Amino acid sequence: MKKWTLMMLIIALLAFGSVIGFNIMVKGKIADAIANMPEPESPVTALALTPQSWQPTIDAIGFVEPNQGVTIANELSGVISNINFENGSEVQDGQSLIVLDSAVEQANLKSKMVQLPAAEADYQRLTRLYKKNSVSKQDLDNSQSKYLALKADIESLKATIDRRQIDAPFAGLVGIRSVNLGEYLQAGTDIVRLEDISTMKIRFTVPQTQLPRISNGQTIHVYVDAYPDHPFEGKISAIEPAVFYQSGLIQIQATIPNIDAKLRSGMFARVAVLLPEMTEQFVLPQTAINFTLYGNSIYLIHESQEEGETVKRVQQINVEVLERNGNNALVKGHLAANDLVVTSGQVRLSNNSKVKVTEDDALTPPATMPQL
């Protein structure tokens, strides 16, 4: 019995020992394989730094306004007898737009005009007689008062008739009328919108800290959603004399030629106030920059000789992002021309990582579009 127990114990020890020994051998093989594994190369895309010009701007937003714009309305109530324009047409300064019925005023004017010669003749006759002391001063005054009152009534009727004809206060483009022929209008009814769009204006605000960099006549570029790739060039024409104390912003107005009538009032616009151009600057795509709370950094690629082979490794350096414009950023740091900067693939990198530069063809359109 004791011999059998000893044999079983020996067999168990041999079994456990073989398992432990096998595991030790496997771990050793794995450690040896890892130790002899070649250093991985991380694929990245890169860009050689080239000094270039940079156009600094002050960015703002605003709304496009016409050079002049007004909603045409009537001063007097009445029925529309004539409409002298087409919807969406151009009108000239002083052109008649709407005529209200003035038949009653015209009849009253004609009646007064008929009475005027007799009143004038009576006044002149009494004037001559007064000089001869043939009439009293009261008779002369009454005749003069009647004559002058009649003239005043005529002028009043003419003014009333003129106010029933609504003219364009300036040349421009009319919109879509909101009234119809024969319609009775109350005083102050909106009839149609008239705008002079030969030159447009835009108002925008900038922080008061930017005021020293802005002046009258400065060039701006305006972008609207209808033409996102077409900059409309204008000039700053006015600067508000006071800063809005609640926000610290100051209002700027600029004028923009609108030769092709592409700009319309009310358009939302992005404004770029152009500052003096900067030369010999380093510009990077923003994808090349690691933005963190502790600072911004990039990876530079350096070549070195290791065991007779040329190896590319990266070095992380801090940079200062001065300005951004679209996908590009103006940077400042320990940079030099022809430095090779990693533009994508930084997630797997750390200082001194080995890299392999690949072609960046992700954004290259194919020769033929795939068909569904």
C-alpha positions in Angstrom: 0.0 0.0 0.0 2.8 2.4 0.9 4.6 1.5 -2.3 1.5 2.2 -4.4 1.0 5.6 -2.7 4.7 6.5 -3.3 4.4 5.6 -7.0 1.3 7.8 -7.4 3.0 10.7 -5.7 6.0 10.4 -8.0 3.8 10.3 -11.1 1.9 13.4 -9.9 5.1 15.3 -9.3 6.4 14.3 -12.7 3.2 15.5 -14.3 3.1 18.8 -12.6 6.8 19.3 -13.2 6.4 18.7 -16.9 3.5 21.2 -17.1 5.5 23.9 -15.2 8.6 23.2 -17.3 6.6 23.5 -20.5 5.1 26.8 -19.4 8.6 28.1 -18.5 9.9 27.0 -21.9 6.9 28.7 -23.8 7.4 32.0 -21.8 11.1 31.9 -22.6 10.4 31.4 -26.3 7.9 34.3 -26.3 10.3 36.6 -24.5 13.1 35.6 -26.9 10.8 36.3 -29.9 9.7 39.6 -28.5 13.3 40.6 -27.7 14.3 39.7 -31.3 11.2 41.3 -32.9 12.1 44.2 -35.3 11.0 47.6 -34.1 7.6 48.5 -35.7 7.4 51.3 -38.2 4.3 53.5 -37.9 2.9 54.7 -41.3 2.5 58.5 -41.4 2.0 61.2 -44.0 4.4 64.2 -44.0 4.8 67.7 -45.4 8.0 69.6 -46.0 7.9 73.1 -44.5 8.1 75.9 -47.1 8.0 79.6 -46.0 5.0 81.3 -47.6 2.9 84.3 -47.4 0.0 84.5 -44.9 -2.9 86.9 -45.1 -4.0 87.8 -41.5 -7.6 88.7 -41.1 -10.1 89.9 -38.5 -13.1 87.7 -38.8 -16.7 88.8 -38.1 -20.2 88.2 -39.1 -22.9 90.6 -40.3 -25.9 91.1 -42.5 -26.0 92.7 -46.0 -28.0 95.9 -46.3 -29.0 97.9 -49.4 -27.5 101.3 -50.2 -31.0 102.7 -49.7 -34.1 100.8 -48.9 -37.7 101.8 -48.1 -41.1 100.3 -47.9 -43.4 102.4 -50.0 -46.6 103.4 -48.3 -49.4 105.9 -48.9 -50.0 109.1 -46.9 -53.7 109.4 -47.7 -56.4 106.8 -47.9 -58.1 106.1 -51.2 -58.8 103.7 -54.1 -56.0 102.7 -56.4 -56.7 103.9 -59.9 -53.3 103.2 -61.5 -50.3 100.9 -60.9 -47.3 102.1 -63.0 -44.7 99.4 -62.3 -44.1 95.6 -62.7 -43.2 93.4 -59.9 -39.4 93.0 -59.6 -38.6 95.8 -62.2 -36.2 98.7 -62.0 -37.7 102.1 -61.5 -36.2 105.6 -61.9 -36.0 108.4 -59.4 -39.3 110.2 -59.3 -41.2 107.6 -61.4 -44.9 107.3 -60.6 -45.6 104.0 -58.9 -49.2 104.2 -57.6 -52.0 106.7 -58.3 -55.0 106.9 -55.9 -58.3 108.2 -57.2 -58.5 112.0 -56.9 -61.6 112.8 -58.9 -63.2 114.8 -56.1 -60.0 116.8 -55.5 -59.6 117.4 -59.2 -63.2 118.8 -59.4 -62.7 121.0 -56.4 -59.5 122.3 -57.9 -61.2 123.1 -61.2 -64.0 124.9 -59.3 -61.4 127.0 -57.4 -59.4 127.7 -60.6 -62.6 129.1 -62.2 -63.2 131.5 -59.3 -59.6 132.7 -59.2 -59.6 135.1 -62.2 -62.7 136.9 -60.9 -61.3 137.2 -57.4 -58.0 138.5 -58.7 -59.7 141.1 -60.9 -61.9 142.3 -58.1 -58.9 142.7 -55.8 -57.0 144.7 -58.4 -60.1 146.9 -59.1 -60.6 147.7 -55.5 -56.9 148.4 -55.2 -57.2 151.1 -57.9 -60.3 152.5 -56.4 -58.7 152.6 -52.9 -55.9 154.8 -54.3 -58.6 157.2 -55.4 -60.3 157.1 -52.0 -63.4 155.6 -53.7 -63.6 152.5 -51.4 -62.9 151.9 -47.8 -59.8 150.0 -46.5 -62.1 147.3 -45.1 -63.5 146.6 -48.6 -60.0 146.3 -49.9 -58.9 144.0 -47.1 -61.9 141.7 -47.6 -61.2 141.5 -51.3 -57.5 140.7 -50.7 -58.4 138.1 -48.1 -60.8 136.4 -50.4 -58.3 136.4 -53.2 -55.4 135.0 -51.1 -57.6 132.4 -49.4 -58.6 131.2 -52.9 -55.0 130.9 -53.9 -54.2 129.0 -50.7 -57.1 126.6 -51.4 -55.8 125.9 -54.9 -52.3 125.2 -53.5 -53.7 122.9 -50.9 -55.7 120.9 -53.5 -52.7 120.6 -55.7 -50.6 119.3 -52.8 -53.4 116.8 -51.9 -53.6 115.6 -55.5 -49.8 115.2 -55.6 -49.8 113.2 -52.4 -52.3 110.8 -54.1 -49.6 110.0 -56.7 -46.8 108.0 -55.0 -43.5 108.4 -56.7 -40.2 106.5 -56.3 -37.9 108.5 -53.9 -34.8 107.1 -55.6 -33.9 104.8 -58.4 -33.8 101.1 -57.6 -35.4 97.7 -57.7 -39.0 97.1 -56.6 -40.2 93.9 -55.1 -43.6 92.2 -55.2 -46.5 94.6 -54.6 -49.0 93.7 -51.9 -51.9 95.7 -53.3 -54.1 95.5 -56.4 -55.8 97.8 -58.8 -59.1 99.2 -57.4 -58.2 98.3 -53.8 -59.1 100.8 -51.1 -56.0 101.7 -49.0 -56.0 103.0 -45.5 -53.3 105.6 -44.8 -49.9 104.0 -44.1 -50.5 100.7 -46.0 -47.4 99.0 -47.1 -47.4 98.8 -50.9 -44.0 97.5 -52.2 -40.4 97.4 -51.1 -37.9 99.6 -53.1 -34.2 99.1 -52.7 -31.1 100.6 -54.3 -28.8 97.6 -54.7 -26.2 99.1 -57.0 -24.0 99.4 -53.9 -24.5 97.3 -50.8 -23.6 97.9 -47.2 -22.7 95.5 -44.4 -22.6 96.1 -40.7 -20.5 94.0 -38.4 -18.9 94.2 -34.9 -15.4 93.6 -33.8 -13.9 93.6 -30.3 -12.6 96.9 -29.1 -9.1 95.4 -28.8 -9.0 95.2 -32.6 -9.8 98.9 -33.1 -6.1 100.0 -33.6 -5.9 97.5 -36.6 -9.0 99.0 -38.4 -9.3 102.2 -40.4 -11.6 103.8 -43.0 -10.8 102.6 -46.5 -9.5 99.2 -45.4 -10.3 96.3 -47.7 -12.6 93.5 -46.6 -13.8 90.3 -48.1 -17.4 89.2 -47.7 -18.6 85.6 -48.1 -22.3 84.7 -48.4 -23.9 81.2 -48.4 -25.3 81.7 -51.9 -21.7 82.1 -53.3 -19.5 80.4 -50.7 -16.3 80.4 -52.9 -16.7 83.9 -54.2 -15.3 86.7 -52.1 -17.0 90.1 -52.5 -14.5 92.9 -52.0 -15.5 96.1 -50.2 -14.1 99.0 -48.2 -14.7 100.1 -44.6 -16.7 103.3 -44.9 -17.6 104.2 -41.3 -16.6 103.3 -37.7 -19.0 103.9 -34.8 -17.5 106.5 -32.5 -18.6 104.7 -29.3 -18.0 101.2 -28.0 -21.0 99.3 -26.8 -20.3 99.2 -23.1 -22.3 96.0 -22.4 -20.4 93.9 -24.8 -17.1 95.8 -25.5 -17.8 95.6 -29.3 -17.7 98.4 -31.8 -19.8 98.6 -34.9 -18.2 98.9 -38.4 -19.9 99.6 -41.7 -18.5 98.8 -45.1 -19.6 99.3 -48.7 -19.5 96.7 -51.4 -20.0 97.3 -55.1 -22.8 95.0 -56.4 -22.3 95.2 -60.2 -23.8 91.8 -60.9 -26.6 92.2 -58.4 -25.6 89.0 -56.7 -25.9 90.4 -53.2 -29.3 91.0 -51.7 -30.3 92.6 -48.5 -30.7 90.4 -45.5 -28.1 87.9 -46.5 -26.0 86.5 -43.7 -22.4 87.1 -44.4 -18.9 86.3 -43.1 -16.5 89.2 -43.1 -12.7 89.1 -43.3 -11.0 92.4 -42.6 -7.7 92.1 -44.5 -4.6 93.1 -42.5 -1.0 93.7 -43.9 0.3 90.5 -45.5 2.9 88.5 -43.6 5.8 86.9 -45.6 8.2 84.0 -44.8 5.7 82.3 -42.5 5.2 78.6 -41.7 1.7 77.4 -42.4 0.5 73.9 -41.5 -2.7 71.9 -42.0 -4.5 71.8 -38.6 -4.4 68.0 -38.8 -0.7 68.1 -38.2 -1.1 69.9 -34.8 -1.9 68.1 -31.6 -4.2 70.4 -29.6 -4.1 69.8 -25.9 -4.8 71.7 -22.7 -1.1 71.7 -21.9 -0.1 73.2 -25.3 0.1 72.5 -29.0 2.7 70.3 -30.5 3.8 68.7 -33.8 6.1 65.8 -34.8 9.2 66.4 -36.9 10.8 63.6 -38.8 14.6 63.1 -38.7 16.8 60.6 -40.5 19.6 58.8 -38.8 22.0 55.9 -39.6 21.4 52.8 -37.5 23.4 49.6 -38.2 24.1 50.8 -41.7 20.5 51.6 -42.5 18.7 55.0 -42.9 16.0 55.2 -40.2 13.3 57.8 -39.8 12.3 58.8 -36.3 10.1 61.6 -34.9 10.6 64.3 -32.4 7.8 66.1 -30.7 8.2 69.8 -30.3 5.8 72.6 -29.0 4.5 75.2 -31.4 2.4 78.3 -31.0 -0.7 78.6 -33.1 -1.0 82.3 -34.1 -4.0 82.3 -36.4 -6.3 79.9 -38.2 -7.9 80.1 -41.6 -10.0 77.2 -42.8 -8.0 74.0 -42.6 -4.7 75.9 -42.3 -2.9 77.4 -39.2 -0.1 79.9 -38.9 2.5 78.5 -36.4 5.5 79.7 -34.6 8.3 77.6 -33.0 11.7 76.0 -33.5 11.1 75.3 -37.2 13.2 75.7 -40.3 12.6 75.5 -44.0 12.4 71.9 -45.4 11.6 70.4 -42.0 9.5 67.3 -42.5 6.3 67.5 -40.4 3.9 64.6 -39.7 0.4 65.5 -41.0 -1.5 62.3 -40.1 -0.9 59.1 -38.1 0.2 60.9 -34.9 -2.1 58.7 -32.7 0.4 55.9 -32.5 3.5 58.1 -32.1 5.6 59.2 -29.2 9.1 60.7 -29.0 11.7 58.8 -31.0 9.1 56.5 -32.6 10.2 54.9 -35.9 8.0 55.9 -38.8 7.5 55.2 -42.5 6.4 58.0 -44.7 3.5 57.0 -47.0 1.6 58.9 -49.8 -1.5 60.8 -48.7 -4.0 59.8 -51.4 -7.1 59.7 -49.1 -8.4 62.9 -50.7 -7.3 62.2 -54.2 -10.5 61.7 -56.3 -10.6 58.5 -58.4 -10.2 58.7 -62.2 -13.7 57.3 -62.6 -16.5 57.5 -60.1 -17.9 54.1 -59.0 -21.3 53.2 -60.3 -24.1 52.0 -58.0 
